[in-house]
Amino acid sequence: QVQLVESGGGLVQAGGSLRLSCTVSGSIFYINTMGWHRQAPGKQRELVASITRDGSTNYADSVKARFTISRDNLGKTLYLQMNSLKPEDTAVYYCKGRHVILGEYWGQGTQVTVSS
């Protein structure tokens, strides 16, 4: 089993920054790819950024050069540094981990609201 708990969301003005964290516990050794997804009201959940075990990253075009995904060396914490936030970044942000045997796990989500 794997447990994912997000934190760091909140209300910020446009142009501001937030740092999201996702604490991972359980069978973390077999987690390879981790990522951040978001879902705005009335929209489908979308990939924001992902990172593999060897550190390779991938970003949605809408967040490139503004957001940075990272993870600590032990794989116990995933981060998303969000800079130059825009109102369209407002969404619930979810952490996801892919276990090579057990499949995908999701956190409960954290709300990010960017005011104009």
Legacy VTK file of the C-alpha trace (Angstrom):
# vtk DataFile Version 3.0
C-alpha trace
ASCII
DATASET POLYDATA
POINTS 116 float
0.000 0.000 0.000
0.995 3.602 -0.597
-0.307 6.734 1.097
0.013 10.202 -0.402
-0.788 13.392 1.510
-0.633 16.814 -0.135
-0.107 20.126 1.621
0.784 23.714 0.787
-2.263 24.887 -1.110
-3.981 28.168 -0.395
-5.031 31.544 -1.714
-2.492 33.707 -3.519
-2.614 36.761 -5.743
-1.747 36.550 -9.409
2.011 36.684 -9.879
2.630 35.065 -6.529
4.167 31.722 -5.612
3.217 28.576 -3.739
5.054 25.371 -2.975
3.083 22.154 -2.781
4.378 19.102 -0.959
3.306 15.474 -1.151
4.426 13.147 1.602
4.723 9.516 0.534
4.575 6.567 2.907
4.180 2.834 2.652
5.743 0.745 -0.105
7.735 3.614 -1.596
10.651 1.564 -2.930
8.611 0.347 -5.893
7.278 3.764 -6.889
8.858 4.893 -10.140
7.020 7.868 -11.632
5.318 10.531 -9.547
3.373 13.529 -10.706
1.086 16.433 -10.005
-2.305 16.705 -11.646
-4.985 19.347 -11.289
-8.688 19.650 -11.803
-10.521 22.939 -12.201
-14.300 23.196 -11.764
-16.099 21.797 -14.788
-12.893 20.540 -16.373
-11.149 17.204 -16.670
-8.187 16.356 -14.494
-4.952 17.137 -16.318
-1.285 16.390 -15.891
0.749 19.329 -14.602
4.177 17.761 -14.208
5.794 14.382 -13.639
9.173 13.076 -12.558
10.727 9.634 -12.906
12.915 7.830 -10.425
16.028 8.931 -12.319
14.933 12.566 -12.269
13.552 13.013 -15.764
10.772 15.600 -15.796
7.833 16.424 -18.000
5.615 19.532 -17.894
2.346 20.652 -19.393
2.930 23.469 -21.878
0.799 25.812 -19.775
3.176 25.624 -16.788
6.587 25.321 -18.427
9.115 27.861 -17.123
6.798 28.680 -14.200
6.494 25.406 -12.268
9.231 23.048 -11.086
8.701 19.483 -9.915
11.223 17.777 -7.655
11.527 14.951 -5.150
13.855 14.319 -2.248
16.582 11.680 -2.492
14.661 9.157 -0.404
11.547 9.485 -2.548
9.483 10.342 0.498
8.466 13.842 -0.523
7.383 15.272 -3.855
7.345 19.028 -4.437
5.814 21.433 -6.900
7.204 24.957 -6.869
4.719 27.249 -8.578
5.820 30.752 -9.583
4.136 33.523 -11.551
0.747 32.042 -10.741
-2.228 32.956 -12.900
-5.965 32.813 -12.168
-6.219 29.943 -14.640
-3.967 27.885 -12.356
-6.830 27.752 -9.853
-7.691 24.096 -9.265
-7.463 21.209 -6.862
-3.969 19.779 -7.166
-3.446 16.048 -6.735
-0.312 14.039 -6.161
-0.037 10.715 -7.936
2.405 7.855 -7.561
2.789 4.840 -9.824
3.744 1.626 -8.042
5.326 -0.909 -10.419
3.239 -3.750 -8.975
0.208 -2.229 -7.271
-0.653 0.466 -9.811
-1.564 4.117 -9.289
-2.225 5.911 -6.035
-3.684 9.386 -5.523
-3.663 11.871 -2.703
-6.790 13.623 -1.475
-5.926 16.921 -3.193
-5.132 20.442 -2.069
-6.918 23.578 -3.246
-4.963 26.321 -5.000
-6.811 29.568 -5.642
-5.209 32.435 -7.563
-6.989 35.764 -7.384
-6.712 38.375 -10.122
LINES 1 117
116 0 1 2 3 4 5 6 7 8 9 10 11 12 13 14 15 16 17 18 19 20 21 22 23 24 25 26 27 28 29 30 31 32 33 34 35 36 37 38 39 40 41 42 43 44 45 46 47 48 49 50 51 52 53 54 55 56 57 58 59 60 61 62 63 64 65 66 67 68 69 70 71 72 73 74 75 76 77 78 79 80 81 82 83 84 85 86 87 88 89 90 91 92 93 94 95 96 97 98 99 100 101 102 103 104 105 106 107 108 109 110 111 112 113 114 115
